[in-house]
Amino acid sequence: MFEVAELGHRLDKKSYKESVPPLRTELLTLQARLKEAPFPVLILISGVDGAGKGDTVNLLNEWFDPRLLRTFAFGPMSDEESERPEFWRFWRALPPKGHIGLYVGSWYSNPIAQRVAGNINDVELAGHLLRIKNFERELIDDGALIIKVWLHLSREAQQERLTKLASNPETAWRVTKQDRKHLKLYDEFRRIAEHTLRETSTGETPWNIIEGSDEYYRGISVGHYILQRIGQRLTQHENLRDQPPSTIAIETPPVVTRPLTLLGQLDMTQRLEKKVYRKQLEKLQGRLHKVARAAHQKKISSVIVMEGWDAGGKGGLIRRIIPALDARNYQVIPIAAPTDEERAHHYLWRFWRHIPRAGQVTIYDRSWYGRVLVERVEGFARDDEWMRAYGEINDFEEQLSRHGTVLLKFWLHIEKEEQLRRFKEREQISYKQYKITDEDYRNRERWDEYEEAVNDMVEHTSTEYAPWDLIEGNDKRFARIKALRLYCERLEQALE
């Protein structure tokens, strides 16, 4: 399928000049339609060194409206990027809905280069490609259109191209030692590239291979392919939008009632006397301060997820953790309803943005689990969206764990009667009254639905690399001590 023939496609200059104006007009017309579409477009321009990737990207920037397009060029990782999971820089560079992201160098570049250089083996390359397919699958499921173009050159055409560039003083700078090295490894590069394309070309994200030796043919071919893919997708979307509502009754799956075993098995009677609590708190905060400093020095980062019932004690626990940390090394991210900017991206985008650098700590006061809790129960996410989120979340957390991040996930559990007591108590304390809203009381009416969602969440996302810690929280003192001790233990394990 990807055995590329040496086709020698050419387009004369006159034909090229005649083709460009109507093509540009169609692209701009399509881009205007895309502006109102509920999905982004990602265009990957990859291929052989010297095949014209940079020139093609420059051409597309010239043809499209730059207000709705942004170009991203990924080279070697910066220090900031290398201190986070490998896909952090790609998540940050995702375009919002209605916009185009144009990528020269992408999530494919490093795995191919590392395999050609012999720094990774075939098994490790397969792992990289699996993560790439998972990444693209998540974007596609969220509605994104991914267009992948591979610009091909034969060995002879590549050598001719590099020689021509090197012989011109104005372009000699574009030929690097790495380019010359890659030319010597051409056969190995081609073998690995063809394998990569075979493994990652799917019905929804196919690779289109275009010969890059002739700049006129290359530019027109890329432009027409992008025009075709975006046009097809927009037509599909507009046809679905214009269809009348279906009159076919959709049978709702029956609700299966099962025992709420996970939360129901917790011993909610556990208590800690104030005097004992104060002594243990001081000891644990000192212990945490010591191991957190060591983790910072060894560049071990932490991500702490705080989930739980309203009035479950998340804020109080956070206030007991941060005094033990250096204020320069942590951030607390409160999660509320997504902003317009956040809604225009994949729901995980806003969480990837706050992943800490090596040695830093990020505490999420509520988190990505909103997709399978409040968004599920309140109907803000469709059934297919929250059901597939379990796998997306596990993949996200596996990337954090593989990078060496210490990940803790706390569910602060309280009983329904204890929650009501705390609500009433807050209403009597002036500086806590802002925490109580009508929505808090309304949510209590759906307690059983939330409890079912929490049990499903724990069952589907408590993994070996990212287990859930269920904290018995009826007694705040007991909950804080248990959570602090768990954090200290996990950091100490990471430091071993």
C-alpha positions as CSV (number, residue, x, y, z in Angstrom):
1,M,0.0,0.0,0.0
2,F,2.8,2.4,0.8
3,E,5.5,1.1,-1.6
4,V,5.9,4.5,-3.3
5,A,6.7,4.4,-7.0
6,E,9.2,6.9,-8.4
7,L,6.5,8.6,-10.5
8,G,8.3,11.8,-11.6
9,H,5.2,14.0,-11.6
10,R,5.6,17.4,-13.1
11,L,3.5,20.5,-13.6
12,D,4.7,23.3,-15.8
13,K,4.8,26.9,-14.5
14,K,2.0,28.2,-16.7
15,S,-0.4,25.5,-15.6
16,Y,0.5,26.2,-12.0
17,K,-0.1,29.9,-12.3
18,E,-3.5,29.2,-13.9
19,S,-4.5,26.7,-11.2
20,V,-3.6,28.8,-8.1
21,P,-6.2,31.6,-8.2
22,P,-9.3,29.3,-8.4
23,L,-7.7,26.9,-5.8
24,R,-7.1,29.8,-3.4
25,T,-10.6,31.1,-3.8
26,E,-12.1,27.7,-3.1
27,L,-9.8,27.2,0.0
28,L,-10.8,30.6,1.4
29,T,-14.5,29.9,0.7
30,L,-14.2,26.6,2.5
31,Q,-12.4,28.2,5.4
32,A,-15.2,30.7,5.8
33,R,-17.7,27.8,6.1
34,L,-15.3,26.0,8.6
35,K,-15.4,29.0,10.9
36,E,-18.9,28.1,12.0
37,A,-18.2,24.4,12.2
38,P,-18.1,22.5,15.6
39,F,-14.8,20.8,14.9
40,P,-11.1,21.8,14.3
41,V,-8.8,20.7,11.4
42,L,-5.3,19.5,11.9
43,I,-3.1,19.3,8.9
44,L,0.2,17.4,9.2
45,I,2.9,18.0,6.6
46,S,5.5,15.3,7.0
47,G,8.0,13.5,4.8
48,V,11.5,13.1,3.6
49,D,14.2,15.7,4.2
50,G,14.3,18.1,1.3
51,A,10.8,17.2,0.0
52,G,9.5,20.7,0.5
53,K,7.7,20.5,3.8
54,G,8.7,24.1,4.8
55,D,7.8,25.5,1.3
56,T,4.5,23.7,1.4
57,V,3.6,25.1,4.8
58,N,4.6,28.6,3.6
59,L,2.4,28.2,0.6
60,L,-0.6,27.2,2.7
61,N,-0.1,30.1,5.0
62,E,-0.2,32.4,2.0
63,W,-3.3,30.8,0.6
64,F,-5.4,30.6,3.8
65,D,-6.8,33.4,6.0
66,P,-4.1,33.6,8.7
67,R,-6.7,34.8,11.3
68,L,-8.2,31.3,11.4
69,L,-4.9,29.3,11.0
70,R,-1.9,28.8,13.2
71,T,1.3,27.0,12.2
72,F,3.3,24.9,14.7
73,A,6.8,23.6,14.0
74,F,8.2,21.0,16.4
75,G,11.9,20.5,16.6
76,P,13.9,19.0,19.4
77,M,12.2,19.3,22.8
78,S,13.0,22.3,24.9
79,D,13.8,21.9,28.6
80,E,10.2,23.0,29.4
81,E,8.8,20.3,27.1
82,S,11.2,17.5,28.1
83,E,10.2,18.0,31.8
84,R,6.6,16.9,30.9
85,P,5.0,13.9,29.2
86,E,5.8,13.7,25.5
87,F,2.3,14.7,24.3
88,W,2.1,17.8,26.5
89,R,3.4,20.1,23.8
90,F,1.0,18.6,21.2
91,W,-2.1,19.0,23.4
92,R,-1.1,22.7,24.0
93,A,-0.9,23.2,20.2
94,L,-4.4,22.0,19.4
95,P,-6.6,24.5,17.4
96,P,-10.0,25.4,18.7
97,K,-13.2,24.5,16.8
98,G,-13.6,26.3,13.5
99,H,-9.8,26.8,13.1
100,I,-6.9,25.1,11.4
101,G,-3.7,23.9,13.0
102,L,-0.9,23.4,10.5
103,Y,2.0,21.2,11.7
104,V,5.5,20.8,10.2
105,G,7.1,18.2,12.3
106,S,4.5,16.4,14.5
107,W,4.1,13.5,16.9
108,Y,5.5,11.3,14.1
109,S,8.9,13.0,13.8
110,N,10.7,11.9,16.9
111,P,9.7,8.2,16.9
112,I,10.8,7.8,13.3
113,A,14.1,9.7,13.9
114,Q,14.8,7.8,17.1
115,R,14.2,4.4,15.3
116,V,16.4,5.4,12.3
117,A,19.2,6.4,14.7
118,G,18.9,3.1,16.5
119,N,18.0,4.8,19.8
120,I,14.8,2.7,20.1
121,N,14.0,-0.8,18.8
122,D,10.9,-2.1,16.9
123,V,9.0,-2.9,20.1
124,E,9.6,0.6,21.4
125,L,8.5,2.1,18.1
126,A,5.4,0.0,18.3
127,G,4.7,1.6,21.7
128,H,5.1,5.1,20.3
129,L,2.8,4.3,17.4
130,L,0.1,2.9,19.7
131,R,0.2,6.1,21.8
132,I,-0.1,8.1,18.6
133,K,-3.1,6.2,17.4
134,N,-4.7,6.6,20.8
135,F,-4.0,10.4,20.7
136,E,-5.5,10.7,17.2
137,R,-8.5,8.5,18.2
138,E,-9.3,10.8,21.1
139,L,-9.2,13.8,18.8
140,I,-11.3,12.2,16.1
141,D,-13.9,11.0,18.7
142,D,-14.2,14.6,19.8
143,G,-14.9,15.6,16.2
144,A,-11.5,16.8,14.9
145,L,-10.6,16.3,11.2
146,I,-7.0,15.1,10.8
147,I,-5.4,15.5,7.4
148,K,-2.0,13.7,7.0
149,V,0.3,14.4,4.0
150,W,3.6,12.7,3.4
151,L,5.9,14.3,0.9
152,H,8.1,11.7,-0.8
153,L,11.4,11.9,-2.6
154,S,13.6,9.2,-4.1
155,R,17.2,9.0,-2.9
156,E,18.4,10.6,-6.2
157,A,15.9,13.4,-6.0
158,Q,16.8,14.0,-2.3
159,Q,20.5,14.2,-3.1
160,E,19.9,16.5,-6.1
161,R,17.7,18.7,-3.9
162,L,20.3,19.0,-1.1
163,T,23.1,19.6,-3.6
164,K,21.1,22.4,-5.3
165,L,20.4,24.1,-1.9
166,A,24.0,23.8,-0.7
167,S,25.4,25.3,-3.9
168,N,23.4,28.5,-3.6
169,P,24.8,30.9,-0.9
170,E,21.2,32.1,-0.3
171,T,19.9,28.6,0.6
172,A,23.0,26.8,1.8
173,W,22.0,27.4,5.5
174,R,19.0,25.1,5.0
175,V,21.2,22.0,4.5
176,T,22.4,20.7,7.9
177,K,24.8,18.0,9.0
178,Q,21.7,16.1,10.0
179,D,20.3,16.3,6.5
180,R,23.5,14.8,5.1
181,K,23.5,12.1,7.7
182,H,19.9,11.2,6.9
183,L,20.7,10.9,3.2
184,K,23.2,8.2,4.0
185,L,20.5,6.4,6.0
186,Y,17.9,6.9,3.3
187,D,17.0,3.2,2.8
188,E,16.5,2.6,6.6
189,F,14.5,5.8,6.9
190,R,12.3,4.8,4.0
191,R,11.7,1.3,5.5
192,I,10.7,2.7,8.9
193,A,8.7,5.5,7.4
194,E,6.7,3.1,5.3
195,H,6.1,0.8,8.3
196,T,4.9,3.9,10.3
197,L,2.5,5.0,7.6
198,R,1.1,1.5,7.2
199,E,0.5,1.2,11.0
200,T,-1.1,4.6,11.4
201,S,-3.1,5.1,8.2
202,T,-6.8,4.4,9.0
203,G,-10.1,5.1,7.2
204,E,-10.5,8.3,9.2
205,T,-6.9,9.4,9.2
206,P,-5.3,8.1,6.0
207,W,-1.9,9.2,4.8
208,N,-1.8,10.8,1.4
209,I,1.6,10.4,-0.2
210,I,2.6,13.1,-2.6
211,E,5.8,13.3,-4.6
212,G,7.7,16.3,-3.6
213,S,10.3,16.7,-6.4
214,D,8.4,19.2,-8.4
215,E,7.3,22.3,-6.4
216,Y,4.4,23.2,-8.7
217,Y,2.9,19.7,-8.7
218,R,3.5,19.3,-4.9
219,G,1.8,22.6,-4.0
220,I,-1.3,22.1,-6.2
221,S,-1.7,18.5,-5.1
222,V,-1.5,19.3,-1.4
223,G,-4.0,22.2,-1.8
224,H,-6.5,20.1,-3.7
225,Y,-6.2,17.2,-1.2
226,I,-6.9,19.6,1.7
227,L,-9.8,21.1,-0.2
228,Q,-11.3,17.7,-0.8
229,R,-11.0,16.5,2.8
230,I,-12.4,19.6,4.5
231,G,-15.1,19.9,1.8
232,Q,-16.3,16.3,2.4
233,R,-16.3,16.8,6.2
234,L,-18.2,20.1,6.0
235,T,-20.8,18.6,3.6
236,Q,-21.3,15.7,6.0
237,H,-21.7,18.0,8.9
238,E,-24.1,20.4,7.1
239,N,-26.2,17.5,5.8
240,L,-26.6,16.1,9.3
241,R,-27.4,19.6,10.7
242,D,-30.1,20.2,8.1
243,Q,-31.8,16.8,8.6
244,P,-35.2,17.0,10.4
245,P,-35.2,15.4,13.9
246,S,-35.6,11.7,13.7
247,T,-39.0,10.3,14.5
248,I,-37.6,6.9,15.2
249,A,-38.0,6.1,18.9
250,I,-34.7,5.2,20.5
251,E,-35.0,2.5,23.2
252,T,-33.3,3.6,26.3
253,P,-31.2,0.8,27.9
254,P,-32.7,-0.4,31.2
255,V,-31.1,0.9,34.3
256,V,-29.3,-1.9,36.1
257,T,-29.4,-1.6,39.8
258,R,-26.4,-3.1,41.6
259,P,-25.1,-2.9,45.1
260,L,-22.9,0.1,45.7
261,T,-20.1,-2.0,47.0
262,L,-17.1,0.3,46.8
263,L,-18.3,3.3,48.8
264,G,-20.6,1.1,50.9
265,Q,-17.7,-0.9,52.3
266,L,-15.9,2.1,53.8
267,D,-15.8,2.4,57.5
268,M,-17.3,5.8,58.0
269,T,-17.1,5.7,61.8
270,Q,-13.4,6.3,62.0
271,R,-12.4,9.3,64.1
272,L,-9.3,11.1,65.4
273,E,-9.2,13.0,68.6
274,K,-8.1,16.7,68.3
275,K,-5.0,16.3,70.4
276,V,-3.8,13.3,68.4
277,Y,-4.7,15.0,65.2
278,R,-2.6,18.1,65.9
279,K,0.4,16.0,66.9
280,Q,0.1,13.8,63.8
281,L,-0.5,16.8,61.5
282,E,2.6,18.6,62.6
283,K,4.7,15.4,62.2
284,L,3.3,14.6,58.7
285,Q,3.7,18.2,57.5
286,G,7.3,18.1,58.5
287,R,7.7,14.7,56.8
288,L,6.0,16.0,53.7
289,H,8.2,19.1,53.6
290,K,11.3,16.9,53.7
291,V,10.3,14.5,51.0
292,A,8.9,17.3,48.8
293,R,12.2,19.1,48.9
294,A,14.0,15.9,47.9
295,A,11.5,15.3,45.1
296,H,12.1,18.8,43.8
297,Q,15.8,18.3,43.8
298,K,15.4,15.0,41.9
299,K,12.9,16.6,39.5
300,I,10.1,14.3,40.5
301,S,6.8,16.0,39.9
302,S,3.4,15.4,41.6
303,V,-0.2,15.7,40.4
304,I,-2.9,15.5,43.1
305,V,-6.5,15.1,42.1
306,M,-9.1,16.2,44.7
307,E,-12.6,14.8,44.1
308,G,-15.4,14.2,46.5
309,W,-18.9,15.3,47.6
310,D,-19.8,18.9,48.0
311,A,-18.6,19.9,51.5
312,G,-16.5,16.7,51.5
313,G,-13.4,18.5,52.8
314,K,-11.3,19.1,49.6
315,G,-10.5,22.7,50.4
316,G,-9.5,21.9,54.0
317,L,-7.2,19.1,52.9
318,I,-5.5,21.4,50.3
319,R,-4.9,23.9,53.1
320,R,-3.1,21.3,55.2
321,I,-0.9,20.2,52.3
322,I,0.4,23.5,50.9
323,P,2.1,24.7,54.2
324,A,4.5,21.8,53.8
325,L,5.4,22.8,50.2
326,D,7.6,25.5,48.9
327,A,5.2,28.2,47.5
328,R,7.5,28.5,44.4
329,N,7.0,24.8,43.5
330,Y,3.2,24.2,43.5
331,Q,0.0,25.5,41.9
332,V,-3.6,24.8,42.9
333,I,-6.0,24.7,39.9
334,P,-9.7,25.1,40.9
335,I,-11.9,23.6,38.2
336,A,-15.3,25.1,37.4
337,A,-17.5,25.1,34.4
338,P,-15.4,25.3,31.2
339,T,-14.9,28.7,29.6
340,D,-15.8,29.4,26.0
341,E,-12.1,28.9,25.0
342,E,-12.0,25.6,26.9
343,R,-15.3,24.4,25.3
344,A,-13.8,25.0,21.9
345,H,-11.2,22.3,22.6
346,H,-11.1,18.6,23.7
347,Y,-12.2,18.4,27.3
348,L,-8.7,17.2,28.4
349,W,-7.0,20.2,26.8
350,R,-7.4,22.5,29.8
351,F,-5.9,19.9,32.2
352,W,-2.9,19.1,30.0
353,R,-2.1,22.9,30.1
354,H,-1.4,22.7,33.8
355,I,0.7,19.6,34.0
356,P,3.7,20.5,36.2
357,R,7.3,20.8,35.2
358,A,9.9,18.3,36.7
359,G,10.0,18.8,40.5
360,Q,6.8,20.8,40.6
361,V,3.3,20.0,42.1
362,T,-0.1,20.6,40.6
363,I,-3.2,20.2,42.8
364,Y,-6.5,20.0,40.9
365,D,-9.5,21.0,43.0
366,R,-11.9,18.8,40.9
367,S,-10.5,17.5,37.7
368,W,-11.0,15.6,34.4
369,Y,-13.3,13.3,36.3
370,G,-16.1,15.8,35.9
371,R,-16.7,14.2,32.5
372,V,-17.8,10.9,34.1
373,L,-19.5,12.6,37.2
374,V,-21.3,15.9,36.9
375,E,-21.3,15.9,33.1
376,R,-22.7,12.3,33.0
377,V,-25.3,12.8,35.7
378,E,-26.5,16.3,34.6
379,G,-26.5,15.3,30.9
380,F,-23.8,17.8,29.9
381,A,-22.1,15.0,28.0
382,R,-23.7,12.4,25.7
383,D,-23.6,8.8,26.8
384,D,-21.0,7.9,24.2
385,E,-18.8,10.8,25.3
386,W,-18.7,10.0,29.0
387,M,-18.5,6.2,28.4
388,R,-15.4,6.5,26.2
389,A,-13.9,9.0,28.7
390,Y,-12.8,6.1,31.0
391,G,-10.3,4.9,28.3
392,E,-9.2,8.5,27.5
393,I,-8.6,9.2,31.2
394,N,-6.7,6.0,31.7
395,D,-4.5,6.8,28.7
396,F,-3.9,10.3,30.0
397,E,-2.9,9.1,33.4
398,E,-0.7,6.3,32.0
399,Q,1.3,9.0,30.2
400,L,1.8,10.9,33.4
401,S,2.9,7.7,35.2
402,R,5.2,6.6,32.4
403,H,6.9,10.0,32.6
404,G,7.6,9.5,36.3
405,T,4.9,11.8,37.7
406,V,3.6,10.8,41.2
407,L,-0.2,10.8,40.7
408,L,-2.6,10.7,43.6
409,K,-6.3,10.6,43.2
410,F,-8.3,11.2,46.4
411,W,-12.1,10.7,46.7
412,L,-13.2,12.3,49.9
413,H,-16.3,10.4,50.9
414,I,-18.9,11.6,53.4
415,E,-22.4,10.3,54.1
416,K,-25.5,12.1,53.0
417,E,-26.5,13.1,56.6
418,E,-23.0,14.5,57.3
419,Q,-23.2,16.6,54.1
420,L,-26.5,18.2,55.2
421,R,-25.0,18.9,58.7
422,R,-22.1,20.7,57.0
423,F,-24.4,22.7,54.7
424,K,-26.3,24.0,57.7
425,E,-23.1,24.8,59.6
426,R,-21.8,26.8,56.6
427,E,-25.0,28.8,56.5
428,Q,-24.3,30.0,60.1
429,I,-20.6,31.0,59.5
430,S,-20.3,34.3,57.7
431,Y,-17.1,33.5,55.9
432,K,-18.4,30.2,54.6
433,Q,-21.8,31.3,53.4
434,Y,-20.5,31.9,49.9
435,K,-19.9,28.2,49.6
436,I,-23.6,27.3,49.8
437,T,-25.9,27.7,46.8
438,D,-29.3,26.4,45.7
439,E,-27.5,24.1,43.4
440,D,-25.8,22.3,46.3
441,Y,-29.2,21.4,47.7
442,R,-30.5,20.4,44.3
443,N,-27.6,18.1,43.8
444,R,-28.5,16.2,46.9
445,E,-31.7,15.1,45.2
446,R,-29.6,13.1,42.7
447,W,-27.3,11.6,45.4
448,D,-28.0,8.0,44.3
449,E,-27.1,8.8,40.6
450,Y,-23.9,10.5,41.7
451,E,-23.0,7.6,43.9
452,E,-23.6,5.2,41.1
453,A,-21.3,7.3,38.9
454,V,-18.6,7.4,41.5
455,N,-18.6,3.6,41.8
456,D,-18.4,3.3,38.1
457,M,-15.6,5.8,38.0
458,V,-13.5,4.0,40.5
459,E,-14.1,0.6,39.0
460,H,-13.1,1.8,35.5
461,T,-10.2,4.1,36.3
462,S,-8.5,2.7,39.4
463,T,-5.4,1.2,37.7
464,E,-2.1,-0.2,38.9
465,Y,-0.3,3.0,37.8
466,A,-3.1,5.4,39.0
467,P,-5.1,3.8,41.8
468,W,-7.9,5.7,43.6
469,D,-7.6,6.4,47.3
470,L,-11.0,6.4,49.0
471,I,-10.8,8.6,52.0
472,E,-13.4,8.2,54.8
473,G,-14.3,11.8,55.4
474,N,-17.0,12.0,58.0
475,D,-14.3,13.1,60.4
476,K,-12.2,15.8,58.7
477,R,-9.3,15.2,61.0
478,F,-9.1,11.5,60.1
479,A,-9.4,12.3,56.4
480,R,-6.6,14.9,56.4
481,I,-4.2,12.6,58.2
482,K,-4.9,9.7,56.0
483,A,-4.4,11.7,52.8
484,L,-1.2,13.4,54.0
485,R,0.3,10.0,55.0
486,L,-0.5,8.6,51.6
487,Y,1.1,11.5,49.8
488,C,4.3,11.1,51.9
489,E,4.4,7.4,51.3
490,R,4.0,7.8,47.5
491,L,6.8,10.4,47.3
492,E,9.1,8.2,49.4
493,Q,8.4,5.3,47.1
494,A,9.3,7.4,44.1
495,L,12.5,8.6,45.8
496,E,13.7,5.0,46.4
